[in-house]
């Protein structure tokens, strides 16, 4: 089963890389605007996606200028937000997205669904990254058709790392120019 899991995850991450590369770069650029300016970067993470924020804040190489987001956070026009949610239909994520949109604060969003006119979160976001997950990826060994592995967090962490690599490069270029 582990070989099948590895193959499925490689396929998923490959699809993300192939189709979302431009959106990942645009998201990094959007977040770098806050860092280069006088703003802060916030990750608004819902459900199990809170692990992305924990990783970004506590890892060996933390995300520069990232401030923990809570519903009480006062976000300014200089700030940038990246919403991480399993589903683009998450009511809390859509509510935050609508508030940011209404206050003309550019933000990005990461969710499972593809971007389209029916995806409200993708329509509101300045940049949108799809995790390309429609359901589970591994069939249950005893039940035909039932899926048992839901790799949303793995996909989100992959996307986070891809954003961070681009972001770090952008802000280091800015640091070099300032010297």
Steps between C-alpha positions, in 0.01 A plus 500: 500500500785743572618481137151585382482788748836632383394478136170676571669779700766548230221533245312751714804717567598481134154624396524788744846595376398478134177697521546736796859620454397846377242542778762398757742763368224763492409413860861535614517837324177610667628405847837663431318832443421512871853406602666751268250766606395570856250219541483155649422162351221292654404141432133441579491122537179308557461146638800275457667772292601666828800266477624711206511809722667307783765379257548849355545653845696225677713327238875527481455761227188700598303710254635856520255762635223247558270596787243256643148582378190481716145620428579803720801605289477849353632474145611816319539583132877444535448142621454188291315181589519145370196288583559124530186285515415142408193614310420819314150462649622559858264767638767661722748520213238654270400749769861615546550513124192718460621738775843531340348549156260765630792690661714477184768290670660263248519141622565153374320175568595133491222238485420163343264608226599638163441867429179573313200733509318278752796509741432817700835487679692487171290784360573726800872421533771697325688171450359151543679166519316171461626196690346286224328264745152370426495235772710223643786356301531139619230238485425320825653152472177323599221731379473562128478865413551645849802734524717515813776760447407868479826688432379858544762591759782340300395700193467821702846457653645439154333818373619691807861390440477599132361843595770543766785419260379768257422745781842460663667560165293814440563653841871413492527682166338800668745477794793497257366810325468681834866440592 
